[in-house]
Amino acid sequence: MEKYKPHIGDKIVGFIFKDKIHIAISYIVWSFIYKIIDLNTMQWFGKGIFVTKGEPWEFLFMSVIAFFIIVGGIMGIFSFLTSKS
């Protein structure tokens, strides 16, 4: 039998979802990163850096969706590049 060797993706996901504290810290860090990306994107389209419309829960919800889209894209590319066909 061949022993399973975890790759870097398994280690990162294992760290992020290790317990509730790691999940909370990871989400806060991601939200800061997402906010920086969001501010730069708004400036590209000629809008101000401060959000005047909307609620905080809308930002947090979109942060989660953006995280899953980015992770899905990265994992798709990673699995395509490391496929053993």
Secondary structure, DSSP 8 states (H G I E B T S, - for coil): -------HHHHHHHHHTSSHHHHHHHHHHHHHHHHHHHHHHHHHTT--SS--SS-HHHHHHHHHHHHHHHHHHHHHHHHHHT---
